C-alpha cells in the first residue's frame, strides 16, 4: 500500500497519489483500477513570500483555503506567475499536504524549476532535454501568463501570507502567530466546558507558560513531572517541545534547518 504522502511527487510535475491495499494488490496482479475522471480545482499563486515567511506558513494558508472550498476526491492544480519564485522544495511541501487539505493530489506543472531539480540530482543532460521537449510537446510545460480551464479556481497572493501555526486539533484551523495568545485563551475557555476526559488531553503538554497568555480560565489539569532529578508542575499553557519534525517539514530543507536551530536554542535555554 502506498503511503498517504505519496502526493509529494506532484511537486515535481509527476502525477501520483496513494492507493489502498486492495487497489495495490489489483495492480500487482495486472488488473485494471477504474476511477471516475475527477474535477480539477485551479489554485492560482501570485506574488512572492515575504522574508521570514516559510513554506509551512504557506501550506497552512493553502490548507485552510482548500478545506473551506471543499476538494475531497478532487485534483488541485497550482498555476500562476507566482510559481516562478516558488522553489521545488516549497512545492513539495504543498504537494505533501494533499491529505490534509483533502484533495487526491496537489499538482504542479513542469517548468524550469523541475529541470533544475533534475540537474541537482545528477540526471544526464540528455534526459533533462528529453523531459523539457516532451513536456512542451504535450502541453505540460508551464508558460508565463497561462490561464488553464478548471472546474473552479481559487487565488492567493503570497505576499499576504503571514507567520502561522496549525490549529490545536486540525492543521486547517490555522492560527496567525500574532493571534496565538488570544486563540489559546479562547480554546482553553471552551475546553474547560468539555468533558473531563477531553480536557485531560491537553494536560500532558509541558514547559513554561507562553508569554502574554493570561490564565483567564479555570484549570484543574496540573501534572507533576520529574526530569533530571528535578520536580516540575506543568499547567495548561506550558510549552514542551516533544517533536518539531513531520513528513511536511522533512520535505523541505530550509524548514528542517529552521527546526534544528529552534531545537538548539531551546536546548540552550533548558
N, C-alpha and C positions, 0 to 999 in steps of 0.2 A: 504494500500500500504506500503510495507516495505521500510525503508529509504535506500538511496544510500549507506550509510556506514555500512550496514549490513555485508559487507565483512570483517569487523574486526574479526568476529568469526573464519575466516580461520587461524588466527594466533594461534588458539588453536587446529588446526587439524580437525576442523568441517567445511565441505564444505557448503557454503551458499552464496547467493547474493540477492540483492534487486530485486523486481519484480514490474511491472506496475499495475495500477488499474484493468485492465481487467483480467490480469493473476491472481491477488489476488482473484478477485470475482469468477473466474472459479474454483480455488482451494477450496474456501469456499463452493461452491455448489457441490463439489465432482467430478468436471470434470477434465480430464487429461490435462496437459500442455505439449505440444510437443516441442522439441528442437533438433537442429542438434548437433551431437557429436562434440564438439569444438576441435580445435587444442590446444595442450598444449605446452607452451614455458617454458623450464627449465631455471632457473636463479641460477647459482652456486655461492655460497658465500664462500670465504676462508679468512683466516686471522682473525684479531680482530681489533675493533675500537680503535684508539689511545686515550689516556687520554684527556679529554676535548672535544672530538667529540661526538655529541649526536645522538639520533635516528632520529631527524629531519634532520640533515646533511646527514645521511644515506639514508633516504627515498627520499630526494630531488635528490640525486645522482641516486638512483634506478629509480625514475620517469623520470628523464632526459634520461636515457639509454633506458627505455622501450618505451617512446614516439618516440625516434629515430628509434627504432626497428619496432614499429607498432604492437600493441597487441589488438586492438579493436575487441571485440567479441571472444577473446581467453582466455583460462585459463593460469595463470602463476603459476608454482610450484617452490618454493625455495628449494634448496638442497645444499649439500656440507658440509665439515667438519667445516666451519665457524659457522654453526648453534649451535655447542656445546657451543660457547661463546656468543650466542645471546639470551638474556633473553626474556621471553614471552612478556613483555611489549613492547620491541622493535619490536618483530614480529607483535604484534597487530598494532603498528604504521604503519608498511609497508603494512599489510593487509588492514588497514583502508583506505589507499590512492589508492586503486584499481581504483576508478572512475577517479582519477587524471591521472594515467598512462594509463587509457583506457581499462584495462582488465575487463572481467566479474568478476574475483576474483584473488587474490594472495594467494596461499595455502601453508601452512607449514605442514610437516608430523608430526605425533605423535612421541614423544620421551620422555626422562626423564624429560625434562623441562615442558612438558604438565602435567605429573603426579605431578610434584612439585606444579604446579598451582592448581591442584585438591585438594591436601593436604592443601595448603594455604587457600583455600576457604571452608574448612570444610567437604569435601567428606569423606565418610567412607572408611576404608582400603579395605573392600571387593569390593567396587565399583572401587577404584583405581586399584586393582589387576585384576578385570574383564576387564577394559579398556586396560591394558597392555597386557593381554593374548589374547584378541580379536584382537587387532591391530597387534600383532606378527603373529597370525594365519592367518590373512587376507592379510599379506604382506604390511600393512600400517605403520609399525614401521620403523623409520629411523635407519639404521645401518651405522657404520663408513665406509667410502670409497664407499658408494652407488653411482652408476652411472646409474640412470634410463634412459630409452629411451624416448626422447621427439621429437616433430615435429622440433624444433630448440632450440638453447640454447645460453645463454649469461654468462659471468663470471665477477665477481667483487671481487678484493682483497680489503677487508675492511680496511686494513692498509693505503690505498691510499685515503680514504675519507677525505675531508677537510671541515673546517667550511664554511657553505654556507647560502645563502639567496634565497628565492623564487624570481623569476623574477618580474619585475614591473607589468606584466599583467597576466602571467600564471606560475604556480608552476614548470612546466617543463623547463622554461627558467632560470635554476639555475645560480646563480652568486656566485663565490667564494668570501668569505669575504675580502680577500686581494685585490681583483679586484673591490670591490664595488665602490670606488671613480671614477675610470675610466669608469666603466659601467654606472654609474649615469650620468656623463657628456655626454657620447655618447648618452644615451637615451634622455636627455633633448635637445641636439642639434638636434636630429631627430624630437623630439616632437615640437620644435618651427617651423618646416616646415609644421606641420599638421594644420588642420583647427582650428580656434579659439575655437570652441566648444569642440574639442578634447583636446586642450591644457588646457582648463579650468578644466578638470577632475582632474588635479594634484594640482590645485591652493589651494584647501582646506586643503592640508597636512600642518602640522604646527610644531612648536618647534624652536630650534636653528639650524643654518646651520651646516650640518655634517662636522666634522673635516676633513681637507685635500681635500675638494671639492672646486675648483676654479670656479668662475662663468664666464666661458668662453662662455656662451651662453646668448642670449638676452632673457629677460623675461618681461612680462607686466601683470603678474598674481598675483601681491601682493594683500593681503587681510587684511583688518583691523579686528582685533578680540579683544573683550573686555572680560576679565576674572578677577573676584575678584576686580572689580572696577579699573582695570588697562588696558591700551590700548596697543595692540601689533600689529606689522606688520609682517605677515607671507609671506615669499617668497619661490619659488621653492628651494628645498634643505633643508628646515626646517624639523625638525623631531618632530612629536607629537605621543605619544603612545595612541592610541584610544582603541585598543584591542590586547591582546597578547595571547589569548587562541583561540583554534579552536577544531574541532572534532578530529583532529590529535593529538594535544597536550594533550587533555583530555584523550586520550587512554594510556598515559604514565606518571606514577607518577613522574619520575625523571625530565621530561621536564616540568611538571606542577610546580614542586618545583623551577626549574630554572626561569620560567616565574614569579613566585611570588617574587623571590629575585630581579629580574630585576625591577619589579614594585616598590618594596620597595626602591631600590637605586634611581630610577627615582623620587620618591616622596621626598626623602631626598634632592635632588638637586633642587627641584621645588622652 
